[in-house]
């Protein structure tokens, strides 16, 4: 392959890397684009990249440094533009002494793969495997803002989302909101005057949408001491039920993949905000 920007002393390593990642991801050698832009909106060209069968991208940056100059331009550009790139940084085998703990931390925080590769094909992973940067741009969760009972599930939701299954990550958050809604109804039903009429269905099996409709009509905010459990909040939660029942179909093109990642990132972050609002609004009931 012909490299132009890659230093000449790394050309042989670049050829080995092409063969290695071609085997790793099942990509024919001719499908790799050498030192070409991934997107016109991103001012950085990795050493090579290719489109995978699932429409995501795999990119490799060959470098003598574990944290190449301006690599953050590529990372931030992919996150901001929802580009589903899985990025590897490959350094010559034996250069591990040049890897600082802060470099490895940056890789792990941003879902970047870091590896040593020898001219004889020896490969050693130092961080990774990489995650799609379109997903790792998700807003981080401050777990201490949530009661302890929710933190394990929230960690699972976050890890599931950035790990490549954003639909399931969103579903975990929706499950928590639905579960809390059902507990709120049962706690309100157990206290006098919190509901304007008796519950005529099983709170454990009734549809989430119907439970929200019942609460909007019958929950007494004054008697329950929950003035923030408003119709506006309940209306927003009811809007989530539409997303809750969506199935996670695989996107059929890269455009559809980018649209899905953008849509689910927004939904995930919005669902986190609604869960926090619901916890705060109903804390007097201790559901």
N, C-alpha and C positions, 0 to 999 in steps of 0.2 A: 504494500500500500504506500501511497505517496503522502507524506506528512510535510506540511509547510511551516506551521507555527511551532510544532514540537521541536525542541532542541535535538540536533543530530545525534547526540550521544544517547538519546532515548528512543530512537527509531526502532531499533531491534526489539526493545521492550514493548513498544507499541504493537508490533506485529505479533508477539507472543500473546499480548492481552487480547487482541482481536480473535485469535484462535481460542483462547480460554473462555471468553465470555460468549463467543458463538456457540461453543459446546454447552456452556452452563445454561443458556437461555434458549437453545435450539434455534439460533438465528444464523442463516447462511451468511458467509463472509461478504458477499456482494451487497447485502442489505444494509450494512453499516455505512453511515454517512460520516466522512472524515472532515473534521474541523469545519462543520457547517452549523449555521444557526438553528436552534431548536424553535425559536419563535422570534418574529420581528420585533416583539416588545421586550426582548431580553438581550442586552448587549454583552453576551458572553457565549463563546463557542467551545464546548468540550472537545477533547481529543477525538472522540467518536461517539456516535449514538445510533440507535435503531428503534423502530416501532415493534413492539411485541404483539403476539397473537391476540392478547386481550385489549389492545389499543393503547396501553400505557407505553412509556418510553424507558429504555435503559441507556444510561450515559456513563462514559468512563473518561476520567481526567487522569492522564499520565503526568506524574510530577516527581521531582526530587524532594519536594517539600510536602509534608502531610497536609498542610493547609495552604494551598496555592494562593498566590496573590489574586485578589478579586473574585475568588470562588464564592464569596458571600453575595456578590452581584447575581450570580446564577441561582443560588439558593433562594434569595429573597425574590428574585424575578419570577421563579416558578411558583413560589407560595402566593405571591400577589396576583398572578395571572392564572392560577389554578392549572398549572401545567403538570400532568401526571408523570414526572420524571423520577426514576429510581437511579440515584447517582452513586457511582463508585469513584473513589480516589485511589489510585494505584501508585505505589512507590517501589523503587528497586528493592529486591530482597536483600536484607542485611542493613537496611537504613533505619531499622527500628529505634536506634539510639536517638534519631532526630525527632521521634514522636513524643510530644509532651502531654502530660495528663490533661492540660487544657484543650489540646487538639482533639483527643479522644472524647472529652466531654462535649465539645462542639458537635462532633459527628453524631454522638448518641442523642443529643438534644434535638438535632435537626433531621434525624433519620437518614444519615449518610453512611454509606459503606466505606471502610478503609481497609486496604489490604496491601501486603507485600507480594511481589511477583518476581520470580527469578527467570533468567533467560532459558533455564532448563525446565520451566513450567511449574516449579514449586510455588505454591500459593498458600499464604497464611492470612487469615482474616483477623483484623485488629479491632474492628467495630462493624456493626451491621448484623444482618444484611440490611440493605437500604430499604426505605419506605418511600411511597409516592409522595413527593414534595407538595402535591396538591392537597394532600390530607394532613401532612404535618404542620401546615399553616393554621391548623385549628387553634383557637384561643385556649391557652392552658387553663386548667381548673385549679382554683385555690380551695383545696379540700377542707381547710380549716373553717371556711365560711359555711360549711354544711354540718349538721349534727352527725355524730360518729356513726350512727346506724346506716347512713347513706354512703359513706366514703368508699367502702370496698366496691360497691356496685358502680360508683362513679369512676373509680380507677379502671374497672373492667370495661366500662363503656368507652372511656377515652382510649385505652389500649386497643380495643377492638376496632374503633374508628380509624385511628392512624395506622393500625396494622394491616389495613386493606379491606375491611368489611364495614364501610360507613353506615350502610342500612341497618345492620345489626347493632352497631354502636348507638344509633338513634333509638332503636327499638328498646334498648335497655333503659334509656332515660324515660321513654314513654311508659314503660312498665312501672317504673318508680312513681311517676305522677299518677298513673291509674290506681296503683295500690294505695297511695296516700289518700286519693279521693274516696275510695271505698272505706278506708278507716275513718275518715272524717264523717261520712254519713252514719256509720255505725256508732261512733262516739256521740254524735248529735242526737241520734235516736235514743240513746241511753240516758240522756239528760232532759229534764223537764223544760218545755217551752222553746227548745232550740229549733224545732221543726213545727211548721204551722199545721201539718197533718201527718198522720202515721205513715210509715213506709209500708206499702202494700206489695212488696216484692223482696226477693232474696238479694241483699247487697253484694253477696259473693259471686252471684251468677248473672245478675242483670247486666245488660250491656253498659259499657262505660258512658256512652253518649246519653243513655236514658238516665243514668245516675246524675250526670251533670245537669240535665234538664230539670230533674226533680229538685236538686239543690238550688238552682236558679229561681225556681218558683216558690219553694217552701222553706228555705233556710232563713232563720231569724238572726240577723247580724247583731242586733242589740242584746237579745236574750243570751246569745252565745258568747258575747264579748269579743266577737271577731269582725270589727267594722271593715277591715281591709279585704275580707272574703267577698269581694264585690261582684256584681253582675258582669262588670267589665272583665275581671279576671276569669270568671267562669265561662264567659263567652270565648275568651282566648283559648282556654283549655279545651272547649268543645271543638274549636278549630283544629286542635291537634289530633282529634280522633280520626280525621280523614287521612292524615299521614300515618297514624298508628297501624292502619289496616293495609297500607301499601306493601306489596311484595318487592323484594330486591332483585329485579331483572337485570341481567348483565347488559351493559351498554353495547350497541352494535356498531359504534364508530368512535373515533377519538373525540369528535365534537360532542357526541352524546355522553361520553365519559367525563369530559370537562364540565358539561352542564350538570351532570349528576353530582359530581364532587362539589361544585359551587352551591348547588341547591341543598345538599345534605349538610354541608358545613354550616350554612345559615340556619338550618333547622336544628341541628345539634346545639348550637350556641343559644338559640332562642329557647329550646326546651330546657336547657340548664337554668336560664333566667326564670322561666315559668315555674320550675320546680322550687327554686329559691323563694319566689314570690308566694307560692302556695304554702310552703313551710312557715314562712313568716306570718301569713294571713291567718293561719289556723292554729298557731302555737298555744293559744289559750285553751284549746280543747285537748291538747296533748294526745293527738291521735297516734 
